[in-house]
Amino acid sequence: MSRPGPDTSRLLHTPAEAAALLAVRESWLRRKAGRREIPCTFIGKHLRFSPDDLTSIAHAGARPARSTRPPVRRSKSFRD
């Protein structure tokens, strides 16, 4: 009995698939990849994204939570 090979259908994602997974516009993803601002893979002239690329893009966008400072009280000015 032979074992099935690895699932290569998920090896690389098209820009449309990657954009859907990241919940961003495909045009944003293509623009950033074209400028080499995000990790991506070019197979010839075809743009693709690996699961590691998608993870890196998501982590690069993470921002720490803001500190919780007490609200600033503003003095009220009354006009006569």
C-alpha positions in Angstrom: 0.0 0.0 0.0 1.5 3.4 -1.0 1.1 6.5 1.0 -0.2 9.6 -0.6 2.4 12.3 -1.3 2.5 15.7 0.3 -0.3 18.1 -0.6 1.4 20.5 -3.0 -1.7 22.4 -3.8 -1.0 24.5 -0.7 2.7 24.9 -1.3 2.3 28.3 -2.8 -0.7 30.7 -2.9 -1.7 33.0 -5.7 -2.0 36.7 -4.9 -5.8 36.3 -4.8 -5.6 33.4 -2.4 -3.1 35.2 -0.2 -5.1 38.4 -0.1 -8.2 36.4 0.9 -6.2 34.6 3.7 -4.8 38.0 5.0 -8.1 39.8 4.5 -6.4 42.6 2.4 -6.9 43.8 -1.1 -5.1 41.9 -3.8 -3.9 45.2 -5.3 -2.2 46.2 -1.9 -0.5 42.8 -1.8 0.7 43.0 -5.4 2.0 46.6 -4.9 3.9 45.7 -1.7 5.4 42.6 -3.4 6.4 44.5 -6.5 8.3 47.0 -4.3 9.8 44.1 -2.4 8.3 45.5 0.8 6.9 42.1 1.9 8.2 38.6 1.5 7.1 36.8 -1.7 8.2 34.3 -4.3 8.5 34.9 -8.0 8.4 31.8 -10.2 9.4 33.2 -13.5 7.1 36.2 -13.8 4.4 34.7 -11.6 4.0 36.1 -8.1 3.3 33.5 -5.3 3.2 33.5 -1.5 4.4 30.6 0.7 2.7 29.9 4.1 5.9 31.3 5.7 5.6 34.5 3.6 2.0 35.0 4.8 3.0 34.4 8.4 5.8 37.0 8.1 3.5 39.5 6.5 1.0 39.1 9.4 3.7 39.3 12.1 5.2 42.4 10.5 1.8 44.2 10.8 1.4 43.4 14.5 1.5 46.4 16.8 1.7 46.3 20.6 -1.3 47.5 22.6 -1.2 51.1 23.7 -0.7 51.7 27.4 -3.7 52.4 29.4 -3.2 55.8 30.9 -5.9 57.6 32.8 -7.9 60.0 30.8 -6.7 63.6 30.7 -9.0 66.0 32.4 -9.6 69.1 30.5 -10.6 72.3 32.2 -13.8 73.8 31.1 -13.9 77.4 30.1 -17.0 79.4 30.7 -17.7 82.5 28.7 -19.5 85.4 30.4 
